[in-house]
Amino acid sequence: MWERKDADRWLNYWWFKFDESDLHKYQYIMFCGALEYQNKEFKIIKIPSKYFTDNISGVDISAGSCINILNY
């Protein structure tokens, strides 16, 4: 997590990265994280890999085929 308390330009972003090849290995991509530091409000989001492959033109893919998902 990129926390605002660490830098003024950050706005408490969650940043997830995974390899593009994972879209062909797994039926779902799962994102997991807590909403606070005690991990009491832990959330899991399960997205079909097909969603990413169907919309690959709108996905941020960096060098090395790394897919970047930014949530803020």
Predicted model as a PDB file, atoms N, CA, C, CB and O in Angstrom, pLDDT in the B-factor column:
MODEL        1                                                                  
ATOM      1  N   MET A   1       0.839  -1.181   0.000  1.00 56.00           N  
ATOM      2  CA  MET A   1       0.000   0.000   0.000  1.00 56.00           C  
ATOM      3  C   MET A   1       0.881   1.241   0.000  1.00 56.00           C  
ATOM      4  CB  MET A   1      -0.953   0.000   1.213  1.00 56.00           C  
ATOM      5  O   MET A   1       1.874   1.302   0.725  1.00 56.00           O  
ATOM      6  N   TRP A   2       0.530   2.201  -0.789  1.00 55.00           N  
ATOM      7  CA  TRP A   2       1.211   3.490  -0.857  1.00 55.00           C  
ATOM      8  C   TRP A   2       0.416   4.451   0.025  1.00 55.00           C  
ATOM      9  CB  TRP A   2       1.328   4.021  -2.351  1.00 55.00           C  
ATOM     10  O   TRP A   2      -0.668   4.891  -0.361  1.00 55.00           O  
ATOM     11  N   GLU A   3       0.936   4.775   1.186  1.00 61.00           N  
ATOM     12  CA  GLU A   3       0.170   5.556   2.150  1.00 61.00           C  
ATOM     13  C   GLU A   3       0.463   7.046   2.074  1.00 61.00           C  
ATOM     14  CB  GLU A   3       0.447   5.063   3.537  1.00 61.00           C  
ATOM     15  O   GLU A   3       1.606   7.469   1.901  1.00 61.00           O  
ATOM     16  N   ARG A   4      -0.590   7.820   2.206  1.00 60.00           N  
ATOM     17  CA  ARG A   4      -0.478   9.274   2.154  1.00 60.00           C  
ATOM     18  C   ARG A   4       0.468   9.798   3.236  1.00 60.00           C  
ATOM     19  CB  ARG A   4      -1.858   9.917   2.305  1.00 60.00           C  
ATOM     20  O   ARG A   4       1.168  10.785   3.010  1.00 60.00           O  
ATOM     21  N   LYS A   5       0.499   9.164   4.392  1.00 68.00           N  
ATOM     22  CA  LYS A   5       1.378   9.629   5.473  1.00 68.00           C  
ATOM     23  C   LYS A   5       2.857   9.529   5.082  1.00 68.00           C  
ATOM     24  CB  LYS A   5       1.120   8.816   6.750  1.00 68.00           C  
ATOM     25  O   LYS A   5       3.701  10.189   5.689  1.00 68.00           O  
ATOM     26  N   ASP A   6       3.178   8.705   4.071  1.00 67.00           N  
ATOM     27  CA  ASP A   6       4.562   8.521   3.639  1.00 67.00           C  
ATOM     28  C   ASP A   6       4.993   9.510   2.561  1.00 67.00           C  
ATOM     29  CB  ASP A   6       4.752   7.121   3.134  1.00 67.00           C  
ATOM     30  O   ASP A   6       6.180   9.806   2.428  1.00 67.00           O  
ATOM     31  N   ALA A   7       4.029  10.022   1.788  1.00 67.00           N  
ATOM     32  CA  ALA A   7       4.336  10.994   0.727  1.00 67.00           C  
ATOM     33  C   ALA A   7       3.068  11.743   0.356  1.00 67.00           C  
ATOM     34  CB  ALA A   7       4.944  10.290  -0.528  1.00 67.00           C  
ATOM     35  O   ALA A   7       2.011  11.132   0.197  1.00 67.00           O  
ATOM     36  N   ASP A   8       3.161  13.033   0.220  1.00 68.00           N  
ATOM     37  CA  ASP A   8       1.986  13.854  -0.090  1.00 68.00           C  
ATOM     38  C   ASP A   8       1.315  13.481  -1.402  1.00 68.00           C  
ATOM     39  CB  ASP A   8       2.376  15.300  -0.132  1.00 68.00           C  
ATOM     40  O   ASP A   8       0.104  13.653  -1.542  1.00 68.00           O  
ATOM     41  N   ARG A   9       2.071  12.975  -2.363  1.00 63.00           N  
ATOM     42  CA  ARG A   9       1.484  12.662  -3.672  1.00 63.00           C  
ATOM     43  C   ARG A   9       0.722  11.335  -3.680  1.00 63.00           C  
ATOM     44  CB  ARG A   9       2.573  12.623  -4.726  1.00 63.00           C  
ATOM     45  O   ARG A   9       0.007  11.042  -4.637  1.00 63.00           O  
ATOM     46  N   TRP A  10       0.869  10.537  -2.629  1.00 57.00           N  
ATOM     47  CA  TRP A  10       0.155   9.261  -2.555  1.00 57.00           C  
ATOM     48  C   TRP A  10      -1.175   9.460  -1.856  1.00 57.00           C  
ATOM     49  CB  TRP A  10       0.997   8.195  -1.820  1.00 57.00           C  
ATOM     50  O   TRP A  10      -1.301  10.293  -0.958  1.00 57.00           O  
ATOM     51  N   LEU A  11      -2.160   8.689  -2.275  1.00 61.00           N  
ATOM     52  CA  LEU A  11      -3.510   8.815  -1.718  1.00 61.00           C  
ATOM     53  C   LEU A  11      -4.025   7.480  -1.189  1.00 61.00           C  
ATOM     54  CB  LEU A  11      -4.470   9.358  -2.775  1.00 61.00           C  
ATOM     55  O   LEU A  11      -5.168   7.108  -1.457  1.00 61.00           O  
ATOM     56  N   ASN A  12      -3.196   6.760  -0.442  1.00 60.00           N  
ATOM     57  CA  ASN A  12      -3.570   5.457   0.106  1.00 60.00           C  
ATOM     58  C   ASN A  12      -3.965   4.479  -0.993  1.00 60.00           C  
ATOM     59  CB  ASN A  12      -4.715   5.611   1.099  1.00 60.00           C  
ATOM     60  O   ASN A  12      -5.049   3.895  -0.968  1.00 60.00           O  
ATOM     61  N   TYR A  13      -3.071   4.315  -1.950  1.00 63.00           N  
ATOM     62  CA  TYR A  13      -3.279   3.403  -3.073  1.00 63.00           C  
ATOM     63  C   TYR A  13      -2.933   1.973  -2.683  1.00 63.00           C  
ATOM     64  CB  TYR A  13      -2.440   3.838  -4.280  1.00 63.00           C  
ATOM     65  O   TYR A  13      -1.990   1.734  -1.928  1.00 63.00           O  
ATOM     66  N   TRP A  14      -3.702   1.031  -3.203  1.00 67.00           N  
ATOM     67  CA  TRP A  14      -3.305  -0.370  -3.215  1.00 67.00           C  
ATOM     68  C   TRP A  14      -2.785  -0.642  -4.609  1.00 67.00           C  
ATOM     69  CB  TRP A  14      -4.497  -1.339  -2.830  1.00 67.00           C  
ATOM     70  O   TRP A  14      -3.410  -0.238  -5.590  1.00 67.00           O  
ATOM     71  N   TRP A  15      -1.654  -1.319  -4.717  1.00 70.00           N  
ATOM     72  CA  TRP A  15      -1.067  -1.620  -6.009  1.00 70.00           C  
ATOM     73  C   TRP A  15      -0.802  -3.114  -6.077  1.00 70.00           C  
ATOM     74  CB  TRP A  15       0.235  -0.807  -6.243  1.00 70.00           C  
ATOM     75  O   TRP A  15      -0.016  -3.645  -5.292  1.00 70.00           O  
ATOM     76  N   PHE A  16      -1.451  -3.788  -7.007  1.00 77.00           N  
ATOM     77  CA  PHE A  16      -1.290  -5.227  -7.206  1.00 77.00           C  
ATOM     78  C   PHE A  16      -0.574  -5.466  -8.526  1.00 77.00           C  
ATOM     79  CB  PHE A  16      -2.666  -5.957  -7.184  1.00 77.00           C  
ATOM     80  O   PHE A  16      -0.851  -4.795  -9.520  1.00 77.00           O  
ATOM     81  N   LYS A  17       0.341  -6.417  -8.533  1.00 81.00           N  
ATOM     82  CA  LYS A  17       1.060  -6.789  -9.754  1.00 81.00           C  
ATOM     83  C   LYS A  17       1.030  -8.302  -9.901  1.00 81.00           C  
ATOM     84  CB  LYS A  17       2.530  -6.266  -9.727  1.00 81.00           C  
ATOM     85  O   LYS A  17       1.148  -9.043  -8.926  1.00 81.00           O  
ATOM     86  N   PHE A  18       0.868  -8.742 -11.144  1.00 84.00           N  
ATOM     87  CA  PHE A  18       0.985 -10.168 -11.433  1.00 84.00           C  
ATOM     88  C   PHE A  18       1.432 -10.319 -12.872  1.00 84.00           C  
ATOM     89  CB  PHE A  18      -0.362 -10.918 -11.181  1.00 84.00           C  
ATOM     90  O   PHE A  18       1.329  -9.384 -13.666  1.00 84.00           O  
ATOM     91  N   ASP A  19       1.926 -11.488 -13.200  1.00 89.00           N  
ATOM     92  CA  ASP A  19       2.483 -11.723 -14.528  1.00 89.00           C  
ATOM     93  C   ASP A  19       1.375 -12.038 -15.528  1.00 89.00           C  
ATOM     94  CB  ASP A  19       3.506 -12.868 -14.489  1.00 89.00           C  
ATOM     95  O   ASP A  19       0.404 -12.722 -15.204  1.00 89.00           O  
ATOM     96  N   GLU A  20       1.536 -11.533 -16.733  1.00 90.00           N  
ATOM     97  CA  GLU A  20       0.544 -11.763 -17.784  1.00 90.00           C  
ATOM     98  C   GLU A  20       0.327 -13.253 -18.034  1.00 90.00           C  
ATOM     99  CB  GLU A  20       0.978 -11.076 -19.079  1.00 90.00           C  
ATOM    100  O   GLU A  20      -0.782 -13.663 -18.377  1.00 90.00           O  
ATOM    101  N   SER A  21       1.353 -14.055 -17.871  1.00 91.00           N  
ATOM    102  CA  SER A  21       1.214 -15.507 -18.083  1.00 91.00           C  
ATOM    103  C   SER A  21       0.238 -16.133 -17.080  1.00 91.00           C  
ATOM    104  CB  SER A  21       2.588 -16.195 -17.971  1.00 91.00           C  
ATOM    105  O   SER A  21      -0.312 -17.201 -17.347  1.00 91.00           O  
ATOM    106  N   ASP A  22       0.018 -15.484 -15.932  1.00 93.00           N  
ATOM    107  CA  ASP A  22      -0.939 -15.997 -14.946  1.00 93.00           C  
ATOM    108  C   ASP A  22      -2.356 -16.043 -15.506  1.00 93.00           C  
ATOM    109  CB  ASP A  22      -0.909 -15.137 -13.686  1.00 93.00           C  
ATOM    110  O   ASP A  22      -3.170 -16.857 -15.069  1.00 93.00           O  
ATOM    111  N   LEU A  23      -2.652 -15.184 -16.460  1.00 92.00           N  
ATOM    112  CA  LEU A  23      -3.988 -15.159 -17.058  1.00 92.00           C  
ATOM    113  C   LEU A  23      -4.285 -16.440 -17.827  1.00 92.00           C  
ATOM    114  CB  LEU A  23      -4.130 -13.957 -17.983  1.00 92.00           C  
ATOM    115  O   LEU A  23      -5.447 -16.807 -18.002  1.00 92.00           O  
ATOM    116  N   HIS A  24      -3.244 -17.114 -18.283  1.00 93.00           N  
ATOM    117  CA  HIS A  24      -3.415 -18.349 -19.037  1.00 93.00           C  
ATOM    118  C   HIS A  24      -3.247 -19.581 -18.145  1.00 93.00           C  
ATOM    119  CB  HIS A  24      -2.419 -18.400 -20.190  1.00 93.00           C  
ATOM    120  O   HIS A  24      -3.615 -20.687 -18.540  1.00 93.00           O  
ATOM    121  N   LYS A  25      -2.696 -19.395 -16.953  1.00 96.00           N  
ATOM    122  CA  LYS A  25      -2.491 -20.513 -16.014  1.00 96.00           C  
ATOM    123  C   LYS A  25      -3.682 -20.718 -15.081  1.00 96.00           C  
ATOM    124  CB  LYS A  25      -1.235 -20.273 -15.185  1.00 96.00           C  
ATOM    125  O   LYS A  25      -3.985 -21.844 -14.688  1.00 96.00           O  
ATOM    126  N   TYR A  26      -4.356 -19.616 -14.729  1.00 96.00           N  
ATOM    127  CA  TYR A  26      -5.379 -19.665 -13.682  1.00 96.00           C  
ATOM    128  C   TYR A  26      -6.725 -19.162 -14.198  1.00 96.00           C  
ATOM    129  CB  TYR A  26      -4.941 -18.836 -12.470  1.00 96.00           C  
ATOM    130  O   TYR A  26      -6.785 -18.246 -15.018  1.00 96.00           O  
ATOM    131  N   GLN A  27      -7.782 -19.764 -13.714  1.00 97.00           N  
ATOM    132  CA  GLN A  27      -9.127 -19.361 -14.124  1.00 97.00           C  
ATOM    133  C   GLN A  27      -9.516 -18.023 -13.481  1.00 97.00           C  
ATOM    134  CB  GLN A  27     -10.152 -20.452 -13.746  1.00 97.00           C  
ATOM    135  O   GLN A  27     -10.282 -17.253 -14.060  1.00 97.00           O  
ATOM    136  N   TYR A  28      -8.987 -17.751 -12.289  1.00 96.00           N  
ATOM    137  CA  TYR A  28      -9.302 -16.516 -11.568  1.00 96.00           C  
ATOM    138  C   TYR A  28      -8.024 -15.859 -11.068  1.00 96.00           C  
ATOM    139  CB  TYR A  28     -10.256 -16.799 -10.387  1.00 96.00           C  
ATOM    140  O   TYR A  28      -7.028 -16.531 -10.797  1.00 96.00           O  
ATOM    141  N   ILE A  29      -8.067 -14.533 -10.951  1.00 92.00           N  
ATOM    142  CA  ILE A  29      -7.026 -13.772 -10.283  1.00 92.00           C  
ATOM    143  C   ILE A  29      -7.675 -13.226  -9.015  1.00 92.00           C  
ATOM    144  CB  ILE A  29      -6.433 -12.612 -11.208  1.00 92.00           C  
ATOM    145  O   ILE A  29      -8.745 -12.619  -9.069  1.00 92.00           O  
ATOM    146  N   MET A  30      -7.028 -13.445  -7.884  1.00 91.00           N  
ATOM    147  CA  MET A  30      -7.595 -13.013  -6.613  1.00 91.00           C  
ATOM    148  C   MET A  30      -6.731 -11.915  -6.000  1.00 91.00           C  
ATOM    149  CB  MET A  30      -7.726 -14.203  -5.641  1.00 91.00           C  
ATOM    150  O   MET A  30      -5.505 -12.017  -5.947  1.00 91.00           O  
ATOM    151  N   PHE A  31      -7.397 -10.875  -5.546  1.00 85.00           N  
ATOM    152  CA  PHE A  31      -6.746  -9.768  -4.861  1.00 85.00           C  
ATOM    153  C   PHE A  31      -7.187  -9.805  -3.411  1.00 85.00           C  
ATOM    154  CB  PHE A  31      -7.089  -8.392  -5.526  1.00 85.00           C  
ATOM    155  O   PHE A  31      -8.379  -9.912  -3.125  1.00 85.00           O  
ATOM    156  N   CYS A  32      -6.237  -9.720  -2.498  1.00 83.00           N  
ATOM    157  CA  CYS A  32      -6.540  -9.802  -1.073  1.00 83.00           C  
ATOM    158  C   CYS A  32      -5.864  -8.651  -0.343  1.00 83.00           C  
ATOM    159  CB  CYS A  32      -6.087 -11.162  -0.488  1.00 83.00           C  
ATOM    160  O   CYS A  32      -4.741  -8.269  -0.673  1.00 83.00           O  
ATOM    161  N   GLY A  33      -6.549  -8.105   0.643  1.00 78.00           N  
ATOM    162  CA  GLY A  33      -5.946  -7.037   1.433  1.00 78.00           C  
ATOM    163  C   GLY A  33      -6.842  -6.611   2.570  1.00 78.00           C  
ATOM    164  O   GLY A  33      -8.053  -6.832   2.542  1.00 78.00           O  
ATOM    165  N   ALA A  34      -6.243  -6.003   3.564  1.00 73.00           N  
ATOM    166  CA  ALA A  34      -6.982  -5.505   4.722  1.00 73.00           C  
ATOM    167  C   ALA A  34      -7.281  -4.026   4.532  1.00 73.00           C  
ATOM    168  CB  ALA A  34      -6.188  -5.739   6.032  1.00 73.00           C  
ATOM    169  O   ALA A  34      -6.522  -3.306   3.883  1.00 73.00           O  
ATOM    170  N   LEU A  35      -8.389  -3.583   5.102  1.00 69.00           N  
ATOM    171  CA  LEU A  35      -8.766  -2.184   5.025  1.00 69.00           C  
ATOM    172  C   LEU A  35      -8.149  -1.360   6.155  1.00 69.00           C  
ATOM    173  CB  LEU A  35     -10.271  -2.056   5.054  1.00 69.00           C  
ATOM    174  O   LEU A  35      -8.219  -0.131   6.145  1.00 69.00           O  
ATOM    175  N   GLU A  36      -7.546  -2.044   7.125  1.00 67.00           N  
ATOM    176  CA  GLU A  36      -6.929  -1.366   8.261  1.00 67.00           C  
ATOM    177  C   GLU A  36      -5.804  -2.247   8.803  1.00 67.00           C  
ATOM    178  CB  GLU A  36      -7.983  -1.053   9.374  1.00 67.00           C  
ATOM    179  O   GLU A  36      -5.618  -3.372   8.339  1.00 67.00           O  
ATOM    180  N   TYR A  37      -5.075  -1.755   9.755  1.00 70.00           N  
ATOM    181  CA  TYR A  37      -3.864  -2.437  10.220  1.00 70.00           C  
ATOM    182  C   TYR A  37      -4.113  -3.663  11.107  1.00 70.00           C  
ATOM    183  CB  TYR A  37      -3.021  -1.470  10.969  1.00 70.00           C  
ATOM    184  O   TYR A  37      -3.215  -4.493  11.250  1.00 70.00           O  
ATOM    185  N   GLN A  38      -5.268  -3.798  11.689  1.00 72.00           N  
ATOM    186  CA  GLN A  38      -5.551  -4.954  12.548  1.00 72.00           C  
ATOM    187  C   GLN A  38      -6.027  -6.170  11.755  1.00 72.00           C  
ATOM    188  CB  GLN A  38      -6.597  -4.585  13.584  1.00 72.00           C  
ATOM    189  O   GLN A  38      -6.245  -7.239  12.327  1.00 72.00           O  
ATOM    190  N   ASN A  39      -6.187  -6.011  10.450  1.00 70.00           N  
ATOM    191  CA  ASN A  39      -6.633  -7.099   9.555  1.00 70.00           C  
ATOM    192  C   ASN A  39      -7.994  -7.663   9.941  1.00 70.00           C  
ATOM    193  CB  ASN A  39      -5.610  -8.222   9.554  1.00 70.00           C  
ATOM    194  O   ASN A  39      -8.258  -8.848   9.734  1.00 70.00           O  
ATOM    195  N   LYS A  40      -8.849  -6.832  10.494  1.00 77.00           N  
ATOM    196  CA  LYS A  40     -10.195  -7.277  10.845  1.00 77.00           C  
ATOM    197  C   LYS A  40     -11.154  -7.113   9.666  1.00 77.00           C  
ATOM    198  CB  LYS A  40     -10.712  -6.498  12.058  1.00 77.00           C  
ATOM    199  O   LYS A  40     -12.165  -7.811   9.590  1.00 77.00           O  
ATOM    200  N   GLU A  41     -10.850  -6.212   8.766  1.00 78.00           N  
ATOM    201  CA  GLU A  41     -11.709  -5.983   7.604  1.00 78.00           C  
ATOM    202  C   GLU A  41     -10.970  -6.435   6.348  1.00 78.00           C  
ATOM    203  CB  GLU A  41     -12.123  -4.481   7.495  1.00 78.00           C  
ATOM    204  O   GLU A  41     -10.733  -5.649   5.431  1.00 78.00           O  
ATOM    205  N   PHE A  42     -10.618  -7.690   6.327  1.00 80.00           N  
ATOM    206  CA  PHE A  42      -9.882  -8.286   5.227  1.00 80.00           C  
ATOM    207  C   PHE A  42     -10.837  -8.557   4.081  1.00 80.00           C  
ATOM    208  CB  PHE A  42      -9.172  -9.582   5.669  1.00 80.00           C  
ATOM    209  O   PHE A  42     -11.919  -9.103   4.294  1.00 80.00           O  
ATOM    210  N   LYS A  43     -10.453  -8.182   2.866  1.00 82.00           N  
ATOM    211  CA  LYS A  43     -11.304  -8.363   1.691  1.00 82.00           C  
ATOM    212  C   LYS A  43     -10.598  -9.215   0.652  1.00 82.00           C  
ATOM    213  CB  LYS A  43     -11.694  -7.006   1.089  1.00 82.00           C  
ATOM    214  O   LYS A  43      -9.383  -9.129   0.478  1.00 82.00           O  
ATOM    215  N   ILE A  44     -11.377 -10.038  -0.034  1.00 87.00           N  
ATOM    216  CA  ILE A  44     -10.874 -10.857  -1.136  1.00 87.00           C  
ATOM    217  C   ILE A  44     -11.753 -10.578  -2.352  1.00 87.00           C  
ATOM    218  CB  ILE A  44     -10.872 -12.393  -0.766  1.00 87.00           C  
ATOM    219  O   ILE A  44     -12.978 -10.668  -2.282  1.00 87.00           O  
ATOM    220  N   ILE A  45     -11.114 -10.242  -3.455  1.00 87.00           N  
ATOM    221  CA  ILE A  45     -11.825  -9.991  -4.705  1.00 87.00           C  
ATOM    222  C   ILE A  45     -11.352 -11.029  -5.714  1.00 87.00           C  
ATOM    223  CB  ILE A  45     -11.581  -8.524  -5.231  1.00 87.00           C  
ATOM    224  O   ILE A  45     -10.152 -11.161  -5.959  1.00 87.00           O  
ATOM    225  N   LYS A  46     -12.274 -11.752  -6.287  1.00 93.00           N  
ATOM    226  CA  LYS A  46     -11.979 -12.828  -7.237  1.00 93.00           C  
ATOM    227  C   LYS A  46     -12.498 -12.413  -8.611  1.00 93.00           C  
ATOM    228  CB  LYS A  46     -12.621 -14.187  -6.779  1.00 93.00           C  
ATOM    229  O   LYS A  46     -13.702 -12.238  -8.799  1.00 93.00           O  
ATOM    230  N   ILE A  47     -11.587 -12.258  -9.566  1.00 90.00           N  
ATOM    231  CA  ILE A  47     -11.951 -11.802 -10.904  1.00 90.00           C  
ATOM    232  C   ILE A  47     -11.566 -12.884 -11.921  1.00 90.00           C  
ATOM    233  CB  ILE A  47     -11.253 -10.442 -11.240  1.00 90.00           C  
ATOM    234  O   ILE A  47     -10.438 -13.376 -11.899  1.00 90.00           O  
ATOM    235  N   PRO A  48     -12.478 -13.251 -12.799  1.00 96.00           N  
ATOM    236  CA  PRO A  48     -12.134 -14.247 -13.826  1.00 96.00           C  
ATOM    237  C   PRO A  48     -10.988 -13.734 -14.706  1.00 96.00           C  
ATOM    238  CB  PRO A  48     -13.375 -14.581 -14.702  1.00 96.00           C  
ATOM    239  O   PRO A  48     -10.994 -12.575 -15.122  1.00 96.00           O  
ATOM    240  N   SER A  49     -10.030 -14.578 -14.980  1.00 94.00           N  
ATOM    241  CA  SER A  49      -8.910 -14.210 -15.857  1.00 94.00           C  
ATOM    242  C   SER A  49      -9.414 -13.781 -17.222  1.00 94.00           C  
ATOM    243  CB  SER A  49      -7.928 -15.382 -16.006  1.00 94.00           C  
ATOM    244  O   SER A  49      -8.806 -12.935 -17.878  1.00 94.00           O  
ATOM    245  N   LYS A  50     -10.517 -14.358 -17.645  1.00 95.00           N  
ATOM    246  CA  LYS A  50     -11.113 -14.013 -18.936  1.00 95.00           C  
ATOM    247  C   LYS A  50     -11.467 -12.524 -19.009  1.00 95.00           C  
ATOM    248  CB  LYS A  50     -12.366 -14.864 -19.184  1.00 95.00           C  
ATOM    249  O   LYS A  50     -11.403 -11.930 -20.085  1.00 95.00           O  
ATOM    250  N   TYR A  51     -11.832 -11.928 -17.899  1.00 91.00           N  
ATOM    251  CA  TYR A  51     -12.141 -10.495 -17.891  1.00 91.00           C  
ATOM    252  C   TYR A  51     -10.923  -9.692 -18.353  1.00 91.00           C  
ATOM    253  CB  TYR A  51     -12.584 -10.038 -16.475  1.00 91.00           C  
ATOM    254  O   TYR A  51     -11.047  -8.764 -19.152  1.00 91.00           O  
ATOM    255  N   PHE A  52      -9.744 -10.063 -17.839  1.00 89.00           N  
ATOM    256  CA  PHE A  52      -8.515  -9.353 -18.228  1.00 89.00           C  
ATOM    257  C   PHE A  52      -8.152  -9.639 -19.690  1.00 89.00           C  
ATOM    258  CB  PHE A  52      -7.343  -9.760 -17.304  1.00 89.00           C  
ATOM    259  O   PHE A  52      -7.785  -8.726 -20.431  1.00 89.00           O  
ATOM    260  N   THR A  53      -8.254 -10.898 -20.099  1.00 90.00           N  
ATOM    261  CA  THR A  53      -7.888 -11.215 -21.483  1.00 90.00           C  
ATOM    262  C   THR A  53      -8.857 -10.581 -22.478  1.00 90.00           C  
ATOM    263  CB  THR A  53      -7.851 -12.732 -21.688  1.00 90.00           C  
ATOM    264  O   THR A  53      -8.448 -10.179 -23.567  1.00 90.00           O  
ATOM    265  N   ASP A  54     -10.128 -10.489 -22.119  1.00 91.00           N  
ATOM    266  CA  ASP A  54     -11.117  -9.847 -22.991  1.00 91.00           C  
ATOM    267  C   ASP A  54     -10.907  -8.336 -23.074  1.00 91.00           C  
ATOM    268  CB  ASP A  54     -12.529 -10.144 -22.490  1.00 91.00           C  
ATOM    269  O   ASP A  54     -11.313  -7.707 -24.052  1.00 91.00           O  
ATOM    270  N   ASN A  55     -10.282  -7.757 -22.068  1.00 87.00           N  
ATOM    271  CA  ASN A  55     -10.088  -6.303 -21.995  1.00 87.00           C  
ATOM    272  C   ASN A  55      -8.611  -5.930 -21.940  1.00 87.00           C  
ATOM    273  CB  ASN A  55     -10.806  -5.735 -20.774  1.00 87.00           C  
ATOM    274  O   ASN A  55      -8.253  -4.899 -21.371  1.00 87.00           O  
ATOM    275  N   ILE A  56      -7.760  -6.752 -22.524  1.00 86.00           N  
ATOM    276  CA  ILE A  56      -6.309  -6.577 -22.400  1.00 86.00           C  
ATOM    277  C   ILE A  56      -5.833  -5.223 -22.926  1.00 86.00           C  
ATOM    278  CB  ILE A  56      -5.590  -7.690 -23.142  1.00 86.00           C  
ATOM    279  O   ILE A  56      -4.813  -4.716 -22.459  1.00 86.00           O  
ATOM    280  N   SER A  57      -6.538  -4.629 -23.877  1.00 84.00           N  
ATOM    281  CA  SER A  57      -6.110  -3.329 -24.409  1.00 84.00           C  
ATOM    282  C   SER A  57      -6.226  -2.218 -23.362  1.00 84.00           C  
ATOM    283  CB  SER A  57      -6.941  -2.967 -25.645  1.00 84.00           C  
ATOM    284  O   SER A  57      -5.569  -1.185 -23.485  1.00 84.00           O  
ATOM    285  N   GLY A  58      -7.049  -2.419 -22.343  1.00 82.00           N  
ATOM    286  CA  GLY A  58      -7.210  -1.417 -21.292  1.00 82.00           C  
ATOM    287  C   GLY A  58      -6.423  -1.723 -20.032  1.00 82.00           C  
ATOM    288  O   GLY A  58      -6.580  -1.050 -19.013  1.00 82.00           O  
ATOM    289  N   VAL A  59      -5.568  -2.751 -20.104  1.00 82.00           N  
ATOM    290  CA  VAL A  59      -4.789  -3.176 -18.940  1.00 82.00           C  
ATOM    291  C   VAL A  59      -3.370  -2.614 -19.035  1.00 82.00           C  
ATOM    292  CB  VAL A  59      -4.756  -4.725 -18.833  1.00 82.00           C  
ATOM    293  O   VAL A  59      -2.763  -2.635 -20.106  1.00 82.00           O  
ATOM    294  N   ASP A  60      -2.845  -2.114 -17.916  1.00 81.00           N  
ATOM    295  CA  ASP A  60      -1.477  -1.590 -17.874  1.00 81.00           C  
ATOM    296  C   ASP A  60      -0.497  -2.756 -17.748  1.00 81.00           C  
ATOM    297  CB  ASP A  60      -1.297  -0.584 -16.690  1.00 81.00           C  
ATOM    298  O   ASP A  60      -0.469  -3.450 -16.731  1.00 81.00           O  
ATOM    299  N   ILE A  61       0.307  -2.962 -18.794  1.00 85.00           N  
ATOM    300  CA  ILE A  61       1.304  -4.039 -18.789  1.00 85.00           C  
ATOM    301  C   ILE A  61       2.675  -3.399 -18.924  1.00 85.00           C  
ATOM    302  CB  ILE A  61       1.046  -5.080 -19.945  1.00 85.00           C  
ATOM    303  O   ILE A  61       2.964  -2.727 -19.914  1.00 85.00           O  
ATOM    304  N   SER A  62       3.513  -3.613 -17.925  1.00 83.00           N  
ATOM    305  CA  SER A  62       4.846  -3.019 -17.927  1.00 83.00           C  
ATOM    306  C   SER A  62       5.868  -3.991 -18.511  1.00 83.00           C  
ATOM    307  CB  SER A  62       5.254  -2.610 -16.504  1.00 83.00           C  
ATOM    308  O   SER A  62       5.532  -5.119 -18.872  1.00 83.00           O  
ATOM    309  N   ALA A  63       7.110  -3.541 -18.598  1.00 78.00           N  
ATOM    310  CA  ALA A  63       8.192  -4.396 -19.097  1.00 78.00           C  
ATOM    311  C   ALA A  63       8.234  -5.697 -18.316  1.00 78.00           C  
ATOM    312  CB  ALA A  63       9.550  -3.674 -19.003  1.00 78.00           C  
ATOM    313  O   ALA A  63       8.035  -5.707 -17.102  1.00 78.00           O  
ATOM    314  N   GLY A  64       8.486  -6.762 -18.996  1.00 75.00           N  
ATOM    315  CA  GLY A  64       8.532  -8.063 -18.339  1.00 75.00           C  
ATOM    316  C   GLY A  64       7.158  -8.698 -18.198  1.00 75.00           C  
ATOM    317  O   GLY A  64       6.997  -9.666 -17.454  1.00 75.00           O  
ATOM    318  N   SER A  65       6.160  -8.162 -18.907  1.00 80.00           N  
ATOM    319  CA  SER A  65       4.788  -8.704 -18.899  1.00 80.00           C  
ATOM    320  C   SER A  65       4.111  -8.647 -17.541  1.00 80.00           C  
ATOM    321  CB  SER A  65       4.804 -10.125 -19.370  1.00 80.00           C  
ATOM    322  O   SER A  65       3.297  -9.507 -17.206  1.00 80.00           O  
ATOM    323  N   CYS A  66       4.454  -7.629 -16.761  1.00 82.00           N  
ATOM    324  CA  CYS A  66       3.855  -7.465 -15.449  1.00 82.00           C  
ATOM    325  C   CYS A  66       2.596  -6.608 -15.562  1.00 82.00           C  
ATOM    326  CB  CYS A  66       4.863  -6.834 -14.463  1.00 82.00           C  
ATOM    327  O   CYS A  66       2.653  -5.487 -16.067  1.00 82.00           O  
ATOM    328  N   ILE A  67       1.453  -7.133 -15.093  1.00 81.00           N  
ATOM    329  CA  ILE A  67       0.204  -6.386 -15.119  1.00 81.00           C  
ATOM    330  C   ILE A  67       0.096  -5.615 -13.806  1.00 81.00           C  
ATOM    331  CB  ILE A  67      -1.030  -7.336 -15.330  1.00 81.00           C  
ATOM    332  O   ILE A  67       0.307  -6.168 -12.726  1.00 81.00           O  
ATOM    333  N   ASN A  68      -0.233  -4.338 -13.918  1.00 76.00           N  
ATOM    334  CA  ASN A  68      -0.347  -3.460 -12.758  1.00 76.00           C  
ATOM    335  C   ASN A  68      -1.798  -3.057 -12.561  1.00 76.00           C  
ATOM    336  CB  ASN A  68       0.545  -2.212 -12.921  1.00 76.00           C  
ATOM    337  O   ASN A  68      -2.452  -2.572 -13.484  1.00 76.00           O  
ATOM    338  N   ILE A  69      -2.289  -3.262 -11.356  1.00 72.00           N  
ATOM    339  CA  ILE A  69      -3.647  -2.864 -10.995  1.00 72.00           C  
ATOM    340  C   ILE A  69      -3.510  -1.886  -9.839  1.00 72.00           C  
ATOM    341  CB  ILE A  69      -4.555  -4.109 -10.611  1.00 72.00           C  
ATOM    342  O   ILE A  69      -2.949  -2.221  -8.795  1.00 72.00           O  
ATOM    343  N   LEU A  70      -4.020  -0.693 -10.027  1.00 61.00           N  
ATOM    344  CA  LEU A  70      -3.947   0.350  -9.008  1.00 61.00           C  
ATOM    345  C   LEU A  70      -5.352   0.645  -8.533  1.00 61.00           C  
ATOM    346  CB  LEU A  70      -3.260   1.637  -9.552  1.00 61.00           C  
ATOM    347  O   LEU A  70      -6.244   0.916  -9.338  1.00 61.00           O  
ATOM    348  N   ASN A  71      -5.554   0.594  -7.220  1.00 56.00           N  
ATOM    349  CA  ASN A  71      -6.858   0.875  -6.627  1.00 56.00           C  
ATOM    350  C   ASN A  71      -6.696   1.963  -5.591  1.00 56.00           C  
ATOM    351  CB  ASN A  71      -7.479  -0.397  -5.997  1.00 56.00           C  
ATOM    352  O   ASN A  71      -5.869   1.847  -4.686  1.00 56.00           O  
ATOM    353  N   TYR A  72      -7.467   3.004  -5.713  1.00 45.00           N  
ATOM    354  CA  TYR A  72      -7.417   4.087  -4.718  1.00 45.00           C  
ATOM    355  C   TYR A  72      -8.790   4.653  -4.475  1.00 45.00           C  
ATOM    356  CB  TYR A  72      -6.471   5.199  -5.167  1.00 45.00           C  
ATOM    357  O   TYR A  72      -8.946   5.571  -3.671  1.00 45.00           O  
TER     358      TYR A  72                                                      
ENDMDL                                                                          
END                                                                             
